[in-house]
Amino acid sequence: MKRRQIFFQGIKDVLPLNIPVALFGMFYSVLCIELGFSAYFAMGTSLIIFAGGSQLIFITLLTAGAVPWVIFGSVIMNNTRNFLYGAVFSKYIEKKSRIWKIVLSFFLTDQCFAVSNNYLKKNYKSKFAHYHMLGSGMTVWTIWQLSNLVGIWLGDIVSDQLSLNFFVAITFLALIAKDLGKLDHFLVILLSATCSLIFYNLPLKAYVIVAAIAGISLAYLINTKFKKLIR
């Protein structure tokens, strides 16, 4: 496939996952305005940070008067899963230039990882396979920015009672739904979810790391010790 075809394939694959992204984006910008931030601030954080959960933590702590190192540390902790995403994708783009690595890492989101990881597993030998990541990542970025603009425009029309937790849950359910039918994937998801609930009250959202480590450990055991038994 040509670069253009692969790029548009990435767009096509990621589009179904962007409904909750758009809702989340509108909610974020409305919340920014309600907290007293300007429309320029709302758009600026989306353009630069481009991470819904981290942006929410950022404005919440900033409003509460938290010191910079606490804000910075909390945002980093919330995005620790991106280290795992990067580690997975590194084998696919290790031969690409530094510019390509920087660009693709900026656009690497949960939605992009979900669809492009599947594509790259099957087409890793393709010279232009990374264009799938570019297409999916840029699509999510564009929809996120547009939804922020819509949220700013709507303002008070969008109810301040909208549940952010609902949008976040729907986003991640959409990402893992296709894997629930596979026993090994289901067990990893179940263990990670259970650990996140048990350790939810750990400081600095460390439950994300604990759940990730537990899931990765179980996945390793399944693939090295029980592969034939589970699959």
Salt bridges, closest charged atoms under 4 A:
ASP13 OD2 - HIS132 NE2 2.72
ASP110 OD1 - ARG81 NE 2.77
ASP179 OD1 - LYS182 NZ 3.88
ASP179 OD1 - HIS185 ND1 3.24
ASP184 OD2 - ARG231 NE 2.87
